[in-house]
């Protein structure tokens, strides 16, 4: 598939954000063919160029992923010249993506209303901690704060420990996914109205959106969800169980019919008529007893043989994967879940492929994160038509 036939190949995005919440949205749009022009500080670029635990050759392993499929141009947005470059770019663009604190674009005379005077079809996607309005809008908002405010931190971890976190930037990623959804909806609606609009994606709201029935549980039933470790209250069996050699497997057989299959695999059909385990509600009430019974059964079994028996019996079960398990797994390989690309600094680098998979017009990772300013000529000369004198003037002003 050529870039022209990718589903978003007719969409041009100007990305002004940095770190993760905004740029991950740009990554997702670029994965499906959008031309994403990332504007970076001329002196040091996006901090993601330096972030990450491991830095072989002094290079971030995060940057090639979050900046994949993008073009990098240098532009100091704090200068009048840099702000004017943004205005020129949006004449030719469909989306402006940013994740600055509310009011920043307005201080730079780049408010949506001003940009719509130049390009009324422009979609302005804004990702922040608390949204563009409300009493907290001006607060500094990182993903971790949004996770806490949105409710997911309180219910994550063990009951006898402080609220925990996932080992990834969950709040930022959820906000980026919602920002991507909003951007695509706004682009679709633009085809009917001919007008762009603001997509206001807040981290705390993106987390809140994932919180299932947490709100009506409190409002109507007075029930407060608490931390429950590896299980969900009243959902059993669905837990991590020990096997021979110390490896754990996850078994999820809480539905009535699936529990029947598990009982069959265990050669314990009588469990399905035991009043403690016969119904979903009963299994939830007697979760501890049921988990102990299953753990006794799994503890002396080889994990490979156990999992094969569960799979054959139609019981959802699996290992808890680490990166090395993903590289070795035949299902990952068969679905090309991991893609390997050449990188200018790191040689061959592996990363997650584009998801979801589309049958006719799938996304594709076309390039890893670019060098700082790698597309200055392509964009400033090719797209905007600037000449040598213009570029020299911009460099002298520190704008690029």
C-alpha positions in Angstrom: 0.0 0.0 0.0 1.3 3.4 -0.9 1.0 6.4 1.4 -1.6 7.9 -1.0 -3.9 5.0 -0.4 -3.7 5.0 3.4 -7.0 6.1 5.0 -5.7 9.4 6.4 -3.3 10.3 3.5 -5.4 13.4 2.7 -5.1 14.8 6.3 -2.2 17.1 7.3 -1.6 17.7 11.0 0.5 20.4 12.6 1.7 19.1 16.0 2.7 21.7 18.5 2.6 19.5 21.6 5.4 17.7 23.4 6.0 14.9 25.8 3.2 12.3 25.5 -0.5 13.2 25.6 -0.5 15.3 22.5 2.3 13.5 20.5 0.7 10.0 21.0 -2.4 11.4 19.3 -0.2 12.5 16.5 1.4 9.1 16.4 -2.0 7.4 16.1 -3.1 9.7 13.2 0.3 9.2 11.5 0.0 5.5 11.8 -3.0 5.6 9.4 -1.3 7.9 6.9 -1.8 11.5 8.1 1.1 13.8 7.3 2.1 14.9 10.8 4.4 18.0 10.9 5.9 18.2 14.3 7.2 21.6 15.4 10.0 21.4 17.9 12.2 23.9 19.8 15.2 24.6 17.6 17.7 24.2 20.5 16.7 20.9 22.2 13.5 19.5 20.6 10.8 17.5 22.3 11.9 16.2 25.7 10.9 12.8 24.6 14.1 12.7 22.6 15.8 12.3 26.0 13.2 10.4 28.0 13.2 6.6 28.8 15.2 4.4 31.1 17.5 2.8 28.5 19.6 5.0 26.2 21.9 3.0 24.0 24.3 5.3 22.1 22.8 8.1 24.2 19.5 7.8 22.3 16.0 7.4 23.7 14.2 4.2 22.8 10.9 6.0 23.4 11.4 8.7 20.7 11.5 6.4 17.7 8.0 5.0 18.7 6.1 8.2 19.7 7.5 10.2 16.8 7.2 7.5 14.2 5.7 8.5 10.8 6.2 12.2 11.6 8.2 15.0 10.0 10.3 17.3 12.3 10.7 21.0 11.7 12.3 23.4 14.1 10.2 26.4 15.2 10.3 28.6 18.3 6.7 29.3 19.1 7.7 32.0 21.5 8.9 34.3 18.7 6.6 36.3 16.5 8.4 34.8 13.5 7.7 31.3 14.7 4.0 32.1 15.4 3.7 33.5 11.9 5.1 30.2 10.5 2.3 28.4 12.3 -0.2 30.7 10.6 1.3 29.9 7.3 1.3 26.2 7.9 -2.4 26.0 9.0 -3.4 27.6 5.6 -2.4 24.2 4.2 -3.5 21.9 7.1 -6.5 20.1 8.5 -5.6 19.7 12.1 -3.7 21.7 14.7 -2.7 19.5 17.7 -1.4 20.9 20.9 -1.2 20.1 24.6 -0.1 23.3 26.2 -1.8 24.8 29.3 -5.0 26.6 28.4 -4.4 30.1 27.2 -1.0 29.5 25.7 -2.2 29.6 22.1 -4.2 32.7 23.0 -1.1 34.5 24.3 0.7 33.7 21.1 -2.2 35.1 19.0 -3.0 31.6 17.8 -6.4 31.2 19.4 -8.8 29.0 17.4 -11.0 31.9 16.5 -8.0 33.7 15.0 -6.9 30.6 13.1 -10.4 30.0 11.7 -10.1 33.5 10.1 -7.2 32.0 8.1 -8.6 28.4 7.7 -12.3 28.0 8.7 -12.0 24.2 8.1 -9.2 23.7 10.7 -9.8 21.2 13.5 -8.0 22.4 16.7 -7.3 19.4 19.0 -6.3 20.5 22.5 -5.1 18.0 25.1 -4.8 19.2 28.7 -4.9 17.9 32.3 -8.3 19.4 33.2 -9.8 20.7 29.9 -10.1 24.2 28.5 -12.7 25.4 31.0 -13.6 25.0 34.7 -11.9 26.2 37.9 -8.9 23.9 37.5 -8.2 24.6 33.9 -5.1 26.7 34.6 -3.5 24.2 36.9 -0.5 22.2 35.7 -1.8 18.8 34.9 0.3 15.7 34.3 -1.0 12.3 33.4 -0.5 11.0 36.9 -2.7 13.7 38.4 -5.4 12.9 35.9 -5.2 9.3 36.8 -5.7 10.2 40.5 -8.6 12.6 39.8 -10.3 10.3 37.2 -10.5 7.5 39.8 -8.2 4.8 38.5 -5.4 5.3 41.0 -7.7 4.8 44.0 -8.8 1.4 42.8 -5.4 0.2 41.6 -3.3 -2.0 43.8 -3.7 -4.2 46.9 -6.2 -3.3 49.7 -3.4 -3.2 52.3 -1.2 -0.8 50.3 -1.4 2.8 49.1 -2.9 3.5 45.7 -0.6 2.2 43.0 -0.1 2.9 39.3 0.3 1.0 36.1 3.9 0.9 34.9 3.0 3.0 31.8 1.7 6.6 31.3 -1.9 5.4 31.3 -3.6 8.8 31.7 -1.6 10.5 28.9 -2.3 7.5 26.6 -6.0 7.5 27.3 -6.3 11.2 26.7 -4.4 10.8 23.4 -6.8 8.0 22.3 -9.8 10.2 23.1 -8.2 13.1 21.4 -7.7 10.9 18.3 -11.3 9.8 18.4 -12.5 13.4 18.7 -10.3 14.5 15.9 -11.7 11.9 13.5 -15.2 12.8 14.5 -14.6 16.5 13.9 -13.0 15.7 10.5 -16.0 13.7 9.6 -18.5 16.4 10.7 -16.5 19.0 8.8 -17.5 17.2 5.6 -21.1 18.2 6.4 -20.7 21.6 7.8 -17.5 22.8 6.1 -16.3 24.1 9.4 -13.7 23.0 11.9 -14.1 23.0 15.7 -12.2 22.5 18.9 -11.6 19.0 20.3 -11.2 19.4 24.1 -9.6 16.3 25.5 -8.9 16.3 29.3 -6.7 13.7 30.9 -8.9 13.3 34.0 -12.1 12.9 31.9 -10.4 10.4 29.6 -9.6 8.3 32.7 -13.1 8.9 34.1 -14.6 7.5 30.8 -13.0 4.1 31.6 -14.4 3.8 35.1 -17.4 1.6 34.2 -20.2 1.8 36.8 -18.2 3.5 39.5 -20.4 6.7 39.7 -23.9 5.1 39.8 -22.6 2.5 42.3 -21.9 5.3 44.7 -24.9 7.5 43.8 -27.6 4.8 43.9 -26.1 2.0 46.1 -23.7 3.9 48.3 -21.0 1.5 47.3 -17.4 2.7 47.1 -15.0 0.6 45.0 -11.8 -0.2 46.8 -8.4 -1.7 45.8 -8.7 -5.4 45.4 -5.4 -6.5 44.0 -5.5 -9.0 41.1 -9.3 -9.6 41.4 -12.6 -7.7 40.9 -15.1 -7.9 43.7 -17.8 -10.5 43.2 -16.2 -11.8 39.9 -14.9 -15.3 40.4 -13.0 -17.2 39.4 -10.8 -14.6 37.7 -7.4 -14.5 39.3 -3.7 -15.4 39.0 -2.9 -19.0 40.2 0.4 -20.7 41.0 1.9 -23.6 39.0 4.8 -26.0 39.4 8.1 -24.1 39.1 6.8 -20.8 40.4 5.2 -19.5 37.2 1.7 -18.1 37.5 -1.2 -18.3 35.1 -4.3 -16.2 34.8 -7.6 -18.1 34.6 -10.9 -16.2 33.9 -13.9 -18.5 34.2 -16.5 -16.3 36.0 -19.3 -16.8 33.5 -21.6 -19.7 34.4 -21.0 -21.8 31.2 -17.3 -21.1 31.3 -17.1 -22.1 35.0 -18.7 -25.4 33.9 -15.9 -26.0 31.5 -13.3 -25.2 34.1 -15.0 -27.7 36.5 -14.8 -30.3 33.7 -11.1 -29.7 33.1 -10.5 -30.0 36.8 -12.5 -33.3 36.8 -14.7 -31.7 39.5 -18.2 -31.5 37.8 -19.8 -31.4 41.2 -18.6 -27.8 41.7 -21.3 -26.6 39.3 -24.0 -27.8 41.6 -22.3 -26.8 44.9 -24.5 -24.0 46.2 -21.4 -21.9 46.9 -20.3 -21.9 43.3 -23.4 -22.7 41.2 -24.2 -19.1 40.2 -22.2 -16.0 39.4 -23.4 -14.3 42.6 -22.6 -17.2 44.8 -19.1 -17.5 43.3 -18.6 -13.9 44.1 -19.6 -14.3 47.6 -17.4 -17.3 48.1 -14.5 -16.0 46.0 -11.8 -16.8 48.6 -12.9 -20.4 49.0 -13.1 -20.9 45.3 -9.7 -19.3 44.6 -8.1 -21.5 47.2 -9.6 -24.6 45.7 -8.4 -23.7 42.2 -4.9 -22.8 43.5 -4.6 -26.2 45.2 -5.4 -27.8 41.8 -3.0 -25.7 39.7 0.0 -25.6 42.2 1.3 -29.0 41.2 0.8 -28.7 37.5 3.3 -28.0 34.7 2.2 -24.5 33.3 2.4 -25.6 29.7 0.3 -28.7 30.3 -2.1 -26.8 32.4 -2.6 -24.1 29.8 -3.0 -26.6 27.0 -5.8 -28.4 29.0 -7.5 -25.1 29.7 -7.4 -24.0 26.1 -8.7 -27.4 24.9 -11.5 -27.1 27.4 -12.5 -23.6 26.2 -11.4 -21.9 29.4 -9.9 -18.4 29.0 -6.4 -18.6 30.4 -2.9 -17.4 29.8 0.5 -16.3 31.0 1.4 -12.8 32.2 3.6 -11.6 29.4 6.8 -9.6 29.6 8.5 -8.2 26.5 10.7 -11.3 26.0 7.5 -13.4 26.0 6.0 -11.2 23.3 9.0 -11.7 21.0 8.8 -15.5 21.4 5.1 -15.9 21.0 3.8 -17.4 17.7 0.5 -15.5 17.8 2.4 -12.1 18.0 4.4 -13.3 15.0 1.5 -14.5 13.0 -0.4 -11.2 13.4 2.7 -9.0 12.9 2.0 -7.4 16.3 5.7 -6.4 16.5 7.3 -4.6 13.6 11.0 -4.1 13.0 12.4 -1.0 11.2 15.7 0.6 10.3 16.5 3.6 12.5 19.2 6.1 11.6 20.7 6.0 15.1 19.8 2.6 16.6 20.0 0.3 13.6 17.1 -2.2 13.6 14.5 -1.3 16.2 11.4 -3.3 17.2 8.1 -1.7 18.3 4.4 -2.4 18.5 2.7 -2.3 15.1 -0.4 -0.2 14.1 -3.7 -1.2 15.8 -6.5 -1.7 15.1 -6.0 -3.7 11.9 -8.1 -2.6 8.9 -8.9 -5.2 6.2 -8.7 -2.8 3.2 -6.7 0.2 4.3 -4.5 -0.8 7.2 -2.1 1.6 8.9 1.6 1.2 8.6 4.8 2.2 10.4 6.7 4.0 7.6 9.6 5.5 9.6 10.9 5.9 13.1 11.2 9.2 15.0 13.1 11.8 12.8 16.2 13.8 13.6 15.5 17.3 14.9 14.6 19.5 11.9 15.0 16.8 9.4 12.1 18.1 7.3 12.9 21.8 7.5 13.6 22.0 3.7 10.7 19.8 2.8 8.2 21.9 4.7 9.6 25.4 4.7 10.9 25.3 1.1 8.6 22.8 -0.5 5.2 23.5 1.3 5.5 27.1 2.2 7.8 28.2 -0.7 10.3 30.0 1.4 13.6 31.0 -0.2 17.2 31.3 1.1 16.7 34.8 2.3 13.6 33.9 4.2 15.2 31.0 5.9 18.3 33.1 6.8 16.1 35.7 8.3 14.3 33.1 10.4 17.5 31.5 11.6 18.9 34.9 12.6 15.8 35.6 14.6 16.2 32.2 16.3 12.8 31.1 15.0 14.0 27.9 13.3 
